[in-house]
């Protein structure tokens, strides 16, 4: 009887820790600490992969991590051109992470989340704001975007607009 309670307590502690890490990752992303958010999402996802009960939620954690990678901006500023600022989304990071996710869970490549990430990576890379909006709309039709995802998608889209305005 004691070992049963002890195992359940341990499992509960891990679930609680994962929930806290996921909330912390959400908050990191809201304050634009995307690297911190991605590390926490990956930590939660890796733990979730260990259990058949939590494995289903991994695709959402990876989607969130991928969106964070796309929201990260690498800014270059040149002193020669006094006000020139070039903003580049880290599409390469998002694509590398997707390959890693696919290798950790072979079912990920067939999920809507993976297809959505692949599509928006392509649209961000092409600077296609209309395609990006259409992909987000299509995804939202089947899987409702929560407030967090809608917010980060708007940040990514805003950066797309900024890039087009600069050119």
C-alpha positions as CSV (number, residue, x, y, z in Angstrom):
1,X,0.0,0.0,0.0
2,X,2.8,2.4,0.9
3,X,4.6,1.9,-2.5
4,X,1.4,2.6,-4.4
5,X,0.9,5.9,-2.7
6,X,4.6,6.8,-3.1
7,X,4.4,6.1,-6.8
8,X,1.3,8.1,-7.2
9,X,2.9,11.0,-5.2
10,X,5.9,10.9,-7.5
11,X,3.8,10.9,-10.6
12,X,1.7,13.7,-9.3
13,X,4.9,15.7,-8.5
14,X,6.1,15.2,-12.1
15,X,2.8,16.2,-13.6
16,X,2.7,19.3,-11.3
17,X,6.2,20.2,-12.3
18,X,5.4,19.8,-16.0
19,X,2.3,22.0,-15.6
20,X,4.4,24.7,-13.9
21,X,7.1,24.5,-16.5
22,X,4.5,24.8,-19.3
23,X,3.0,27.9,-17.6
24,X,6.5,29.3,-17.1
25,X,7.2,28.7,-20.8
26,X,4.0,30.5,-21.8
27,X,5.0,33.4,-19.7
28,X,8.5,33.5,-21.1
29,X,7.1,33.7,-24.6
30,X,4.8,36.5,-23.6
31,X,7.7,38.6,-22.5
32,X,9.6,37.6,-25.6
33,X,12.1,35.3,-23.9
34,X,11.6,32.8,-26.7
35,X,14.8,30.8,-26.1
36,X,13.8,30.2,-22.4
37,X,10.3,29.3,-23.6
38,X,11.6,26.8,-26.1
39,X,13.9,25.2,-23.5
40,X,11.0,24.7,-21.1
41,X,8.6,23.4,-23.8
42,X,11.2,20.9,-24.9
43,X,11.8,19.8,-21.3
44,X,8.0,19.3,-20.7
45,X,7.7,17.5,-24.1
46,X,10.6,15.2,-23.4
47,X,9.0,14.2,-20.1
48,X,5.6,13.7,-21.6
49,X,7.1,11.3,-24.2
50,X,7.8,8.9,-21.4
51,X,4.2,8.2,-20.7
52,X,1.4,7.0,-22.9
53,X,-1.0,9.1,-21.0
54,X,0.9,12.4,-21.6
55,X,2.3,11.6,-25.0
56,X,-0.7,13.0,-26.8
57,X,0.1,16.6,-25.5
58,X,3.6,16.5,-27.0
59,X,2.5,17.9,-30.3
60,X,1.1,21.0,-28.7
61,X,4.4,21.6,-26.8
62,X,6.4,21.2,-30.0
63,X,4.0,23.5,-31.9
64,X,4.5,26.2,-29.2
65,X,8.3,25.7,-29.3
66,X,8.2,26.0,-33.1
67,X,6.1,29.2,-32.9
68,X,8.7,30.6,-30.5
69,X,11.5,29.9,-32.9
70,X,9.6,31.7,-35.7
71,X,8.9,34.6,-33.4
72,X,12.6,35.0,-32.5
73,X,14.1,37.7,-34.5
74,X,17.7,38.1,-35.4
75,X,18.3,41.8,-35.8
76,X,21.2,43.2,-37.8
77,X,22.0,46.8,-37.7
78,X,24.6,48.5,-39.7
79,X,26.5,51.6,-38.6
80,X,27.2,52.6,-42.2
81,X,23.6,52.9,-43.0
82,X,22.5,54.9,-40.0
83,X,18.9,53.7,-39.7
84,X,19.0,50.4,-41.5
85,X,17.7,47.4,-39.5
86,X,17.2,44.0,-41.0
87,X,14.9,41.6,-39.2
88,X,15.1,37.9,-39.9
89,X,13.0,35.2,-38.3
90,X,14.8,32.1,-37.2
91,X,13.1,29.8,-39.7
92,X,16.1,27.6,-39.8
93,X,15.9,26.9,-36.1
94,X,12.2,26.0,-36.4
95,X,13.0,23.6,-39.3
96,X,15.8,22.0,-37.4
97,X,13.7,21.6,-34.4
98,X,10.9,20.0,-36.4
99,X,13.3,17.4,-37.7
100,X,14.4,16.7,-34.2
101,X,10.7,16.4,-33.1
102,X,10.1,13.9,-35.9
103,X,13.0,11.8,-34.8
104,X,11.8,11.7,-31.2
105,X,8.2,10.7,-32.2
106,X,7.6,9.3,-35.6
107,X,3.9,10.1,-35.4
108,X,4.6,13.8,-35.2
109,X,5.1,14.2,-38.9
110,X,1.5,13.1,-39.6
111,X,-0.1,15.6,-37.2
112,X,-1.9,18.8,-38.0
113,X,0.5,20.7,-35.8
114,X,3.5,19.5,-37.8
115,X,1.9,20.4,-41.1
116,X,0.9,23.8,-39.8
117,X,4.5,24.5,-38.6
118,X,5.9,23.4,-42.0
119,X,3.4,25.6,-43.8
120,X,4.0,28.7,-41.8
121,X,7.8,28.2,-42.0
122,X,7.5,28.2,-45.8
123,X,5.3,31.3,-45.8
124,X,7.6,33.1,-43.4
125,X,10.7,32.2,-45.5
126,X,8.9,33.4,-48.6
127,X,7.6,36.5,-46.9
128,X,4.1,35.5,-47.9
129,X,1.8,37.3,-45.5
130,X,-1.4,36.2,-47.3
131,X,-0.3,32.5,-47.3
132,X,0.6,32.8,-43.6
133,X,-2.8,34.3,-42.8
134,X,-4.6,31.6,-44.8
135,X,-2.7,28.8,-43.1
136,X,-3.5,30.2,-39.6
137,X,-7.2,30.6,-40.6
138,X,-7.3,27.0,-42.0
139,X,-5.7,25.6,-38.8
140,X,-8.1,27.6,-36.7
141,X,-11.1,26.1,-38.5
142,X,-10.4,22.6,-37.2
143,X,-8.3,23.2,-34.1
144,X,-9.3,26.4,-32.4
145,X,-6.3,28.7,-31.7
146,X,-6.0,29.6,-28.1
147,X,-5.2,33.1,-27.0
148,X,-1.5,32.3,-26.6
149,X,-1.1,30.9,-30.1
150,X,-3.2,33.7,-31.7
151,X,-1.0,36.3,-29.9
152,X,2.3,34.8,-31.0
153,X,1.0,34.3,-34.6
154,X,0.2,38.0,-34.6
155,X,3.7,38.8,-33.5
156,X,5.2,36.7,-36.3
157,X,2.8,38.2,-38.8
158,X,3.7,41.7,-37.7
159,X,7.4,40.9,-38.2
160,X,6.5,39.7,-41.7
161,X,4.8,43.0,-42.4
162,X,7.8,44.9,-41.1
163,X,10.1,43.0,-43.4
164,X,8.0,43.8,-46.4
165,X,7.8,47.5,-45.4
166,X,11.6,47.6,-45.1
167,X,12.2,46.2,-48.6
